[in-house]
Amino acid sequence: MASHPYISGPGNITQMIGFLKSNFSSTVTSDTVKKLQLAPKNESYVINALHFIGLIDAEGKRTDKGHEVLTTHDDAAFKAAFAGMVKTAYKDLFDLRGDDAWRCHGVI
């Protein structure tokens, strides 16, 4: 089984995604998370999750797919596209558990 990034709860990621939907700069780093005061002393966990999902690359630069998804204004279309990114990143869990993977620990 693949190693998945860990974060203690979905709140920090949810807040970060909300911020990125309104202001997805070309680079997102731990300093970005720190300035937003979203995950004090846990900024790297947020960055690791964003990278794992495919929103940013290893250098923190936004990916084309990440930009496309986070600039989707229709809420239903955004949810579907973002869910697709999550399912792709966590393919092994979804292959194992199907849609029950949404309720398992480890999937954001």
ZILIN-V960982 format. One record per residue. N is the residue number from 1. RES is the residue in three letters. PHI is phi in whole degrees, 0 to 359 (NA if undefined). PSI is psi in degrees with one decimal (* if undefined). Layout:
n | res | phi | psi
N | RES | PHI | PSI
N | RES | PHI | PSI
//
This chain:
n | res | phi | psi
1 | MET | NA | 142.5
2 | ALA | 291 | 156.7
3 | SER | 273 | 126.2
4 | HIS | 254 | 146.3
5 | PRO | 295 | 147.9
6 | TYR | 248 | 138.8
7 | ILE | 213 | 144.7
8 | SER | 290 | -14.0
9 | GLY | 190 | 163.9
10 | PRO | 282 | -11.6
11 | GLY | 303 | -47.9
12 | ASN | 296 | -40.3
13 | ILE | 292 | -43.0
14 | THR | 300 | -45.0
15 | GLN | 297 | -41.4
16 | MET | 294 | -42.5
17 | ILE | 298 | -42.0
18 | GLY | 302 | -44.0
19 | PHE | 296 | -46.3
20 | LEU | 295 | -30.5
21 | LYS | 297 | -31.5
22 | SER | 262 | -17.2
23 | ASN | 203 | 76.1
24 | PHE | 265 | 91.6
25 | SER | 291 | 167.9
26 | SER | 292 | -22.6
27 | THR | 225 | 135.7
28 | VAL | 232 | 121.4
29 | THR | 233 | 178.3
30 | SER | 302 | -34.6
31 | ASP | 297 | -36.5
32 | THR | 299 | -48.1
33 | VAL | 297 | -40.8
34 | LYS | 298 | -44.4
35 | LYS | 298 | -33.0
36 | LEU | 279 | -9.3
37 | GLN | 55 | 42.8
38 | LEU | 270 | -34.8
39 | ALA | 216 | 69.2
40 | PRO | 310 | 125.6
41 | LYS | 67 | 7.9
42 | ASN | 230 | 22.7
43 | GLU | 301 | -37.8
44 | SER | 295 | -30.1
45 | TYR | 294 | -39.9
46 | VAL | 295 | -45.8
47 | ILE | 298 | -43.0
48 | ASN | 299 | -41.1
49 | ALA | 293 | -42.8
50 | LEU | 298 | -39.1
51 | HIS | 292 | -44.6
52 | PHE | 299 | -41.1
53 | ILE | 290 | -26.7
54 | GLY | 103 | 14.1
55 | LEU | 284 | -33.4
56 | ILE | 229 | 159.1
57 | ASP | 268 | -174.2
58 | ALA | 298 | -24.4
59 | GLU | 267 | 1.8
60 | GLY | 89 | 4.6
61 | LYS | 279 | 138.4
62 | ARG | 297 | 142.9
63 | THR | 273 | 159.6
64 | ASP | 299 | -44.3
65 | LYS | 296 | -43.0
66 | GLY | 299 | -43.2
67 | HIS | 296 | -43.5
68 | GLU | 301 | -46.6
69 | VAL | 291 | -46.7
70 | LEU | 286 | -11.9
71 | THR | 258 | 12.3
72 | THR | 283 | 118.4
73 | HIS | 274 | -29.9
74 | ASP | 289 | 122.7
75 | ASP | 299 | -43.2
76 | ALA | 294 | -40.7
77 | ALA | 293 | -39.8
78 | PHE | 299 | -49.5
79 | LYS | 302 | -42.6
80 | ALA | 294 | -43.8
81 | ALA | 292 | -42.5
82 | PHE | 294 | -41.7
83 | ALA | 301 | -37.5
84 | GLY | 297 | -40.4
85 | MET | 295 | -41.8
86 | VAL | 295 | -45.4
87 | LYS | 297 | -36.4
88 | THR | 293 | -45.7
89 | ALA | 295 | -38.4
90 | TYR | 255 | 35.1
91 | LYS | 309 | -43.5
92 | ASP | 298 | -37.2
93 | LEU | 289 | -40.6
94 | PHE | 290 | -33.7
95 | ASP | 296 | -37.5
96 | LEU | 283 | -43.7
97 | ARG | 246 | -4.5
98 | GLY | 63 | -147.6
99 | ASP | 291 | -11.7
100 | ASP | 295 | -16.9
101 | ALA | 299 | -26.6
102 | TRP | 299 | -26.3
103 | ARG | 262 | -4.7
104 | CYS | 277 | 149.9
105 | HIS | 295 | 141.6
106 | GLY | 108 | -24.4
107 | VAL | 261 | 129.5
108 | ILE | 285 | *
//
